[in-house]
C-alpha cells in the first residue's frame, strides 16, 4: 500500500517539506499529484523525525500546495534496462527522446548501483584502442580504468569525446564492445552535434546516449551519470560486454551538486561546493572496473572543464585523487591549430604499463613511449633556449631535438578529429620521428629493438 500525505508544509525552490510521515526512507522516490491529475516526481533527501525533505525533479513552478498530495513509492529511482537500449537516446531521467518506443525492460535496476566488493575486483590490464596517438602511444587507456580528460573553457573536448566514442574498440575480435555516453548540462547545439555525429558515423548502433540539457532541472543533472553507469553495469556484468562510459561535463554535475546543497542550506566547503563532493564523485568514478569471474568491464572517461584553467580547483583536484591519471588539453596547442590538443607531458595514465607490451600491443611499446617522452621534453627545452638566447646558442644535437619537438607536435599530436590510427600505425610513426635523432641518443631502447625498428633520417 502506497503512503499518501496532504501535509505539505513548505516549498522553497525545488525543495518541499512534508510533515507527519511514517516509514519513509532516504532516496525514496516520490510522486506529487496535483488536483488536475498532473504528476511530478522527486526523491527524499532527508528524514528528521516525522518530517521528510523532498527534492523535486521538475521544480515547483505552478504547484498548488494546498490541493496537492505526496505519494511515497517505497523504492528509489530505477532504470528499465535491456539490450534494446543500444542505439537509443534518452533524457537524464532515462526516458526515450529519440521518437522510438518505450524500452521493454529485461529488469529494473536502482540507479545508485551496488558497491563492487574490493576483493572481487580484477586488476585492469588490457589495452583499449582509441585511435588517438597521444592517448594510445603515450597515455594508454586500459580496460577497467577511469581516466579523466581535463579540459578548459573553449577547448574542443566535445569533439574529442565524440572521436573517442566513435573510434574506441578492443583488439580481440570476439569481444562485444559498447559505448555509454552521458552528457550533463550541455547546450541544445552540443546535444545535436553528438546525436548527429553518432548517427552519421554509425557509432549509434553500439551506443546508449543520455542527454541532460542546460535548461533541464539541476536534480536531473545529478541523476544523469548514475543512469548512464547503471546501463553500463547491466551491459558489462550481465551481458558480458566491454563498455566505455564517457561522461561530459563533470563540472556541470558539480555545479548542480553545489546548487542543491545551497538550497538545503548546508554548510559549504571549498569554493561553496559541498563538503561531501569527494565522496559523491567517488560514488560515480568507483563504478568503473572489472569483476573476477565476469567477462565484461566498465572503463570510464569523465570529461571536465577546469574553471579558469585551474588544476587546483576542487573539481579537477578531487577527481585527480580518485582516478588513475588524467589527459590534459592544452590551450597553447589549440591556438596553434593542433587537434586534438593533448598536452602529453603533464598528462598521465597510471595504469599504462599494465596494458602494453608483447601480446597486448607490441613488444616495443614501453621503450618507445619512454623515449618519445624524454625526446619531446628535451626538444621543448631546446626550443625555449632558442627563444631566450637565439638559435645560434644551440648545439647541433639541440637543434635536432628542437626539430623533433616540432615534428612530434605536427605529426604525432595533431592528427585531427577524423583520423583513426591503429596502435601499429602509432608505434611506427613514433619510430619515424625517433629517426630524426642519432641512434646514440636513444638510450631508453634496447639494442635488440633498435636493430629491428630504428631507421635513421640523420647520419651519425
Secondary structure by P-SEA (a helix, b strand, c coil): cbbbbcccccccccbbbbcccccccccbbbbbbccccbbbbbbbccccccbbbbbbcccccccccccbbbbbcccccccccccccccbbbcccccccccccccccccccccccccccccccccccbbbbcccccccccccccccbbbbbbbccccaaaaaaaaaaaccccccccbbbbbbbbbccccaaaaaaaaaaaaaacccccbbbbbbcccccaaaaaaaaaaaaaaaaaaacccccbbbbbbccaaaaaaaaaaaaaaacccccccccccaaaaaaaaaaacccccccccbbbbbbbbbbccccccccaaaaaaaacccbbbbbbaaaaaacccccccccccccccccccccccccccaaaaaaaaaaaaaaaaaaaaaaaaacccccccaaaaaaaaaaaaaaaccccccccccccaaaaaaaaaaaaccccccccccccaaaaaccccccccc
